[in-house]
Amino acid sequence: MPVYEYSALDVKGRRLKGITDAVSLAAARQKLREQEIYPVEISEASSDQDRKKLTLRGSLASFSKVGLREVALMTRQLATLLGAGLPLVQSLSALVVQARHPQLKKTLAQIREEVNEGNSFTDSISHFPAIFPPFYVNMVRAGEASGTIDLVLERLADFSESQQRLITKIRSALAYPILMFIIGSMALIALLTFVVPNITKIFSEMHQSLPVITILLIAISGFLKSFWWIIAVVIAAAVIGTKYAVGSTSRGAYLWDEIKLKLPLWGVINQKIAMARFSRTLGTLLQSGVPLLTALDIVKNVVNNRLIADAIGVAAKDVEEGQGLSLSLAKEGMFPPITLEMISVGEQSGNLEGMLYRIADAYETEVEANILLMTSLLEPLMILVMGLAVGFIVISILLPIFEMNQLVR
């Protein structure tokens, strides 16, 4: 059944946008009128050109992008419907009705239409890589081939939810220090650009010699007040230049990934996050029936570090030649010894998937503990830095005042 995208007005005159399905354009208009929605513009959204536009829009980082949370919820609901015995097309229809995210709603409607036309579910979702990455598509393909699509979708939902929990924990742990840093920086800038000049102006009018620390404060304050735009331009140029070097040049991207692994404290956390993603993703793929070589090719794209991804790629070639996974991963030196030992035990015991899950659980727990430790160290450190900065300002102002009192005496 064709899918139509519409722009309409409701009975109160408010503008609405959405999608609906109907056998024809006239039927779509009639269906909307029955719902007391009066279409202003309506067009079919199921053509190849519209699909390409949807895929392009989904690839852009925008507020309409379908997030991991929405995909996880949709996957869980689809697994439940299929597990209850509902046909795939009917399950997709139910998801289209209750989906709240407009982009996801439109995507599910187009997937349902393709499945209804005889395409496989795997081929249909592969047309939307911005929402369903290769990892997702390959797991669904394995589930369709083995006839266990509902179980595979359950594993996908579990995986997506675990990744979302990890991301949420990291963001929530870092939110307070970042907010504290921003507010503290703004307070210091306000002091230096508005408060300090009014106070130090008195010292300048008295034409007396000032302490070096006060002269330094006046110079910093004057520079910030007069040339703040230079600082803004330098920061903006540094951010844009870094993004260009990391995003557009291979050398810059590799250098940045190397720096991320060597930073104090944060480098260890980055490595553990990569190990957790590697283990969780590989275990989920293998448990769903995806071949090891295919799984390794997918996993190297989710670790978010090119150095580790290259090590996985080299290991995949060695595995293809008949070597064990743990020995292949050990050659590049990017994987911690304990990870390699646990993978080796999993290979020998025939329970590699279970061992990979245990590795992922251990690293995710360590990441959470390390981030809490790092933030607990950051908070007093920032308080100390702020105290030193404020102390510098106070001493710079008080010293000339003490000298003035001594001259009066």
C-alpha positions in Angstrom: 0.0 0.0 0.0 1.5 3.4 -1.0 2.6 5.8 1.7 1.7 9.5 1.5 3.4 12.4 3.2 1.1 15.3 4.0 1.0 18.9 5.3 -2.4 19.7 6.6 -4.5 21.8 9.0 -6.6 20.6 11.9 -10.0 21.9 13.0 -8.3 24.6 15.0 -6.2 25.8 12.1 -2.9 24.4 13.4 -0.5 23.1 10.8 0.3 19.4 10.9 2.8 17.2 9.1 2.9 13.4 8.9 2.4 10.3 6.8 -0.5 8.0 6.1 -1.1 5.0 3.9 -4.0 4.5 1.4 -4.7 2.7 -1.8 -4.6 6.0 -3.8 -4.1 9.7 -3.4 -7.9 10.3 -3.3 -8.3 7.6 -0.6 -5.5 9.3 1.4 -7.3 12.6 1.3 -10.6 11.0 2.3 -8.9 9.2 5.2 -7.4 12.4 6.5 -10.7 14.3 6.2 -12.4 11.5 8.3 -9.9 12.3 11.0 -10.8 16.0 10.8 -7.4 16.7 9.2 -7.6 18.9 6.0 -4.6 18.4 3.7 -2.9 21.4 2.1 -0.2 19.4 0.3 0.0 15.6 -0.1 2.4 13.5 -2.1 3.5 9.9 -2.4 6.6 9.1 -0.3 7.4 5.6 -1.5 9.4 6.3 -4.6 13.1 5.5 -5.0 13.8 9.3 -5.1 12.0 9.8 -1.8 13.8 6.9 -0.2 17.2 8.4 -1.2 16.1 11.7 0.3 15.1 10.0 3.5 18.4 8.1 3.7 20.3 11.4 3.1 18.3 13.2 5.8 18.8 10.4 8.2 22.6 10.5 7.6 22.8 14.1 8.6 23.4 15.0 12.2 20.1 16.8 13.0 17.4 17.0 15.6 15.3 14.7 13.5 17.9 11.9 13.6 16.5 8.6 15.0 18.5 7.9 18.2 19.6 4.6 19.7 16.8 4.7 22.3 14.1 4.9 19.6 15.6 2.0 17.6 16.0 -0.1 20.7 12.4 0.4 21.7 11.1 -0.3 18.2 13.3 -3.5 18.0 11.9 -4.7 21.4 8.3 -4.1 20.3 8.9 -5.9 16.9 10.5 -8.9 18.7 7.5 -9.1 21.0 4.9 -8.9 18.2 6.8 -11.5 16.1 7.2 -13.8 19.2 3.5 -13.6 19.7 2.9 -15.1 16.2 1.9 -12.0 14.3 3.0 -11.8 10.6 5.8 -9.4 9.8 3.7 -7.0 7.8 1.0 -6.8 10.5 3.7 -6.2 13.1 5.2 -3.4 11.1 1.8 -1.8 10.6 1.3 -1.8 14.4 4.7 -0.1 14.8 3.9 2.5 12.2 0.7 3.5 14.1 2.4 3.8 17.5 5.8 5.2 16.5 6.2 8.8 17.8 9.4 9.8 16.0 8.3 11.2 12.6 11.5 10.0 10.8 11.2 6.5 12.3 7.5 6.4 11.5 8.1 7.2 7.8 10.9 4.7 7.6 8.9 1.9 9.1 6.0 2.7 6.6 8.4 2.4 3.7 9.9 -0.8 5.1 6.5 -2.3 5.5 5.6 -1.4 1.9 8.8 -3.1 0.6 8.2 -6.2 2.6 4.6 -6.3 1.4 5.9 -6.2 -2.2 7.9 -9.4 -1.6 11.3 -8.0 -0.4 13.0 -9.6 2.6 13.1 -7.7 5.9 16.9 -7.6 5.7 16.9 -6.0 2.2 14.3 -3.5 3.2 16.1 -2.2 6.3 19.4 -2.1 4.4 18.1 0.8 2.4 18.3 3.0 5.5 21.9 2.7 6.8 21.6 5.9 8.9 19.0 4.1 11.2 20.0 0.4 10.7 23.8 0.1 10.6 25.6 -3.0 9.0 25.7 -4.6 12.5 21.9 -4.5 12.7 21.4 -5.6 9.1 23.7 -8.6 9.4 22.1 -9.8 12.6 18.6 -9.6 11.0 19.9 -11.5 8.0 21.3 -14.3 10.2 17.9 -14.4 12.1 15.9 -14.7 8.9 18.2 -17.4 7.5 17.9 -19.4 10.7 14.2 -18.7 11.3 14.8 -17.1 14.7 14.2 -13.5 13.8 12.3 -12.8 17.0 15.2 -14.1 19.2 17.7 -12.1 17.2 15.6 -9.0 17.6 15.5 -9.6 21.3 19.3 -9.8 21.4 19.5 -6.6 19.3 17.2 -4.8 21.7 19.3 -6.0 24.7 22.5 -4.9 23.0 21.1 -1.5 22.0 19.8 -0.9 25.6 23.1 -1.9 27.2 25.0 0.5 24.9 22.5 3.3 25.7 22.9 2.6 29.4 26.7 2.9 29.1 26.4 6.2 27.1 24.0 7.6 29.6 26.2 6.8 32.6 29.2 8.4 30.9 27.3 11.5 30.0 25.7 11.9 33.4 29.0 11.4 35.1 30.6 14.1 33.0 27.7 16.6 33.0 28.4 18.2 36.4 32.2 18.8 35.9 31.5 20.3 32.5 28.7 22.5 33.8 30.9 23.6 36.7 33.8 24.4 34.3 31.6 26.5 32.0 30.0 28.5 34.9 33.3 29.0 36.6 34.9 30.2 33.4 32.1 32.7 32.7 32.4 34.0 36.3 36.1 34.6 35.9 35.7 36.3 32.6 32.9 38.5 34.0 35.3 39.5 36.9 38.2 40.3 34.6 36.2 42.2 32.1 33.7 44.1 34.2 34.6 44.2 37.9 38.4 44.4 37.8 38.7 47.4 35.4 36.5 49.5 37.6 38.6 48.8 40.6 42.0 49.1 39.0 41.0 52.4 37.4 41.4 54.0 40.9 45.0 52.8 41.0 45.8 54.2 37.6 44.4 57.6 38.6 46.6 57.8 41.7 49.8 57.5 39.5 51.6 55.4 42.1 53.8 52.5 41.4 51.9 49.2 41.5 53.1 45.7 42.4 54.0 43.4 39.5 51.1 41.1 40.3 48.6 44.0 40.0 50.2 45.2 36.7 49.8 41.6 35.4 46.2 41.6 36.4 45.5 45.0 34.7 47.2 43.7 31.6 45.1 40.5 31.5 41.9 42.4 32.2 42.7 45.0 29.5 43.5 42.4 26.9 40.3 40.4 27.6 38.2 43.6 27.4 39.8 44.9 24.2 40.7 41.8 22.3 38.2 39.2 23.5 37.3 38.6 19.8 40.9 37.4 19.1 40.5 34.7 21.7 37.1 33.7 20.3 38.6 33.6 16.7 41.5 31.5 17.9 39.3 29.0 19.8 36.9 28.8 16.8 39.8 28.3 14.4 41.3 25.6 16.6 38.0 23.7 16.9 37.3 23.9 13.1 40.9 23.0 12.3 40.9 20.0 14.6 37.6 18.8 13.2 38.9 19.1 9.7 42.1 17.3 10.5 40.3 14.5 12.3 37.4 14.2 9.9 38.9 14.9 6.5 42.5 13.6 6.7 43.6 10.0 7.4 46.8 11.1 9.2 44.9 13.4 11.5 42.3 10.8 12.3 45.0 8.2 13.2 46.9 10.8 15.3 43.8 11.7 17.2 42.9 8.1 17.9 46.5 7.5 19.1 46.3 10.6 21.4 42.9 9.3 22.8 44.6 6.1 23.9 47.7 7.8 25.4 46.0 10.5 27.4 46.4 10.2 31.2 43.4 8.5 32.8 41.1 9.1 29.8 43.3 6.9 27.6 42.7 3.9 29.8 39.0 4.6 29.8 38.9 4.9 26.0 40.7 1.6 25.6 38.2 -0.1 28.0 35.2 1.4 26.2 36.6 0.0 22.9 37.2 -3.4 24.5 33.6 -3.4 25.9 32.2 -2.5 22.5 34.3 -5.1 20.7 33.3 -7.9 23.1 29.6 -7.1 23.4 29.2 -6.6 19.6 31.2 -9.7 18.6 29.5 -11.9 21.2 26.0 -10.7 20.1 26.9 -11.3 16.4 28.3 -14.8 17.0 25.4 -15.8 19.2 23.0 -14.7 16.4 24.7 -17.0 13.9 26.8 -14.5 12.0 30.1 -16.1 10.8 33.3 -15.1 12.7 34.9 -13.4 9.7 31.8 -11.3 8.9 31.4 -10.5 12.5 35.0 -9.2 12.8 34.5 -7.1 9.7 31.5 -5.5 11.3 33.1 -5.1 14.8 36.0 -3.1 13.6 33.6 -0.3 12.6 32.0 0.0 16.0 35.1 0.3 18.3 35.5 4.0 17.4 39.3 3.8 17.1 41.2 3.3 13.9 44.2 1.8 15.6 42.2 -0.9 17.3 40.1 -1.3 14.1 43.3 -2.0 12.1 44.4 -4.6 14.6 41.0 -6.3 14.3 41.4 -6.2 10.5 44.8 -7.8 10.6 43.5 -10.5 13.1 40.6 -11.3 10.7 43.1 -12.1 7.9 45.0 -14.4 10.3 41.8 -16.1 11.4 40.9 -16.6 7.7 44.2 -18.5 7.3 43.4 -20.8 10.2 44.9 -19.1 13.3 43.0 -18.7 16.6 41.3 -15.5 17.4 43.3 -14.8 20.6 46.6 -15.4 19.0 45.7 -13.2 16.0 44.6 -10.3 18.2 47.8 -10.5 20.3 50.1 -9.7 17.4 49.3 -6.0 17.1 49.5 -5.4 20.9 46.3 -3.3 21.1 44.4 -5.8 23.3 45.1 -6.1 27.0 46.6 -9.5 28.1 43.6 -10.3 30.3 41.2 -9.9 27.4 43.3 -12.2 25.2 43.5 -14.8 27.9 39.7 -14.8 28.4 39.1 -15.1 24.7 41.6 -18.0 24.6 39.7 -19.7 27.4 36.5 -19.2 25.5 37.9 -20.7 22.3 39.2 -23.7 24.1 36.0 -24.3 26.1 33.7 -23.8 23.1 31.9 -20.9 24.8 33.4 -17.9 23.1 30.2 -15.9 23.1 29.6 -16.3 26.8 33.2 -15.3 27.5 32.9 -12.2 25.3 29.8 -11.2 27.3 31.7 -11.6 30.5 34.6 -9.5 29.2 32.1 -6.8 28.1 30.4 -6.8 31.5 33.7 -6.5 33.3 34.9 -3.6 31.2 31.6 -1.7 31.3 31.8 -1.9 35.1 35.4 -0.7 35.1 34.5 2.1 32.8 31.8 3.3 35.1 34.1 3.1 38.1 36.9 4.9 36.4 34.7 7.7 35.2 33.3 8.2 38.7 36.9 8.3 40.0 37.9 10.7 37.3 35.0 13.0 38.0 35.6 12.8 41.7 39.2 14.0 41.1 38.1 16.7 38.6 35.7 18.4 41.0 38.2 19.3 43.7 40.8 20.1 41.0 38.5 22.6 39.4 37.6 24.1 42.8 41.3 24.5 43.5 42.0 26.2 40.1 39.0 28.5 40.6 40.2 29.3 44.1 43.7 30.1 42.9 42.3 32.3 40.1 40.1 34.2 42.5 42.9 34.4 45.0 45.2 35.9 42.4 42.6 38.6 41.6 41.9 39.4 45.3 45.6 39.6 46.2 46.3 41.8 43.1 43.7 44.3 44.2 44.5 44.2 48.0 48.3 44.7 47.7 48.1 48.3 46.3 45.5 49.1 49.0 47.9 47.9 51.8 50.7 50.0 50.2 48.4 53.1 50.2 47.6 52.6 53.9 51.3 52.4 54.7 51.9 55.7 52.8 49.1 57.4 54.6 50.7 56.4 58.0 
